[in-house]
Amino acid sequence: MAGFNSLSPESRVRRYLFNKNWISENELGKLTSPDGIEHIAFGLAVCREDGTEQPVAVARCFRDQHEEDLAEIAIVTADEWQSVGAGTELMRALSNAALQVGIKRWFAAMLSDNTAMHRLLERVGRSREKRDVGNGVVEAIYEIVEPDGGFVD
């Protein structure tokens, strides 16, 4: 919850497509219970000088129930850690793990002006399909490809 609570309203809109103000117990349970096959998640945190941990980013995917090689992707990075490579490293690890369990494509719903997410998905995937669904939201499908520099194990 600390990571979610530290996000700016803009970061919440970019992640959730609206300014989400809270996470329910049900959502929290779902988000914190990856199984490594149907739900894969990677997180990144740093240790502060005082010994406490600061959440940096989380990348996750949920396998589609109808198309086993497709998974919905989501990533969120703490405001002060955006644009420094944290998301790229998590996406490399997530892409590698997804391919190992048969996920070959990402599905993403994102704001059409979220250039950071578009660029990030282009680093680990090849765009296959995009469609404007209105209200500034685009849905996209990417084929997962090995990123420049390879995967992170």
N, C-alpha and C positions, 0 to 999 in steps of 0.2 A: 504494500500500500504506500510505502514511503516514496517509491519511484513515481507512482501515479500522482500522488499528492504534490509532488515537486514540479510537475509539468505545467507550463504556461497554458493559458487558454488557446493560444495559436497552435501549440503542439498537440493539444487534445483534439482540436478540430482536424488537424492534418491526420491524426491517427484514427479517430472515431467518426469523422465526417460531421461532427457536431460537437459543441462544447460540453462534453460529458463531465458531470461534476462528482460522480461517485460510482463505485463498483459494488454490486450486490454480493452477498455471501455466496450465492449460486455461481455468479460469474467468477468470483475469486477462486472457488473450488475448481471450476473448469480450467481456469488459466494456470493454476498451480499443480495440475495433475497430468503432466505429459507422460505418455507411455512409450515414446520412442518409435512408434510405428504409425498410429493414427493421428497422434498429436506429438509433434517434435518441437522442443523449445530450447533455446540457448540464452543465457543471460550473461551480462558482464557487469562487474562491480569493481570499484577500487577501494583500497584501504586508506583511510585518512590518517594523518599524523597522530590523531588521538585514539586510533585503533578501531574506530567504527567504520562500517562499510557504507559506501555511497553507491546506490544503483546508477548504472550508466546507460544500459540499453538491454532490450529484450527483443529477440526475433523468434517467431514461431510460425508453424503451419499446421493446419487441420486438413487431413485427407478428405476429399469429397466422397460421399457415400455411394455415388452412382458411377463415378469414373475414378478407378483406383490409382491411376497414374497422375491425377490432378489434386492439388492441395491449395487451399486458401492461405495466403501469406500475409503476415502482419509484422511490422517492426516499429518500435518506438525508442527514441533516444533522448535522454535528458537534454534539456536546452543547452547547457554549457558544454556538452560533449558532441554537439552536432557539427558535422563537416570536418571531423578530425580522423575519420577512418574506423570508428567503433562499429558503425552499422555495416560497413563493408566486410570487416572481419567476421562478424556474426553471420552475415549472409553467406559467406564462403563456407563456414562450418555447417550452417543449416542446409545449404545446397548439397554438400557432400553427404550429410546424413540422410537427406531425402532420397537422393539417388540410390543409396544403399538399401532402402526399403521399397524401391519401385516407383517412387514419385518422380515423374519426369517433367511435369509442367506446374507452373505457378498460376494461380488466379489472384488478381488484386483489384480491389475497389479503392479508388483514391481520387483526390481532388485533381482536376485536370491541370491546375497550376502548381502542383507539388513536384517541381522539377527535381528535387533531391531524391524522391522515391523513384521517379521515372529513371533517373541516371543510375541509381543503385540497382534496380532490376535489370537494366541493360548490362551491368557489369557481370551478372551471374546468369543472364538469360538472353534469349533471342525472342524479340517480340513476334507473336503469331497472330494476335487479334486484339483490336481495341474498338470499343464502342462507347459513345457518349450516351449516358443514361439520363442526362438532365441535371439541373441544379448545380452545375460545375463538377459533376462526378463522372469519372470514366471507369469502365471495367476493362481489364486487360488480361490476356493470357500470354505467358512467356514459357518457352521451352528452356529448361535448365541446361546450361552449358558450363564447362569448366572455365572459371574466370582467369583473366591474366594474373600470373603469379601462382596459379594452382589453387587447390583447396586447402583449407586448414583442417588438420586432423584433431 
